[in-house]
Amino acid sequence: MAISPTLDKLTDDQRGALDDASLLVISARQDAAALLRRAGLEWDDDDDFFGSRCRQCRCSEFDGNGRVCRRSSCRHSAAQHAS
């Protein structure tokens, strides 16, 4: 089954699995960005290469380790941040 960009056709189990997988991607990106910063490499904050910007709102980075972003202005799923 192809993943719908709107996520509206996924079952609850599929949505949960997608969010869990997205959290793994977000965590790996955060680890990679931290590794590069420790090595003295920095980049413009507008460059989302290692970021997890939300696809639904202006949230610039996923906050938290649950399936939903903790930022009160966002509250979108991890899957919306892992693109």
Secondary structure, DSSP 8 states (H G I E B T S, - for coil): ----TT-TT--HHHHHHHHHHHHHHHHHHHHHHHHHHHTT----TT--TT----SSSS--S--SSSSB---TTT--BGGGT--
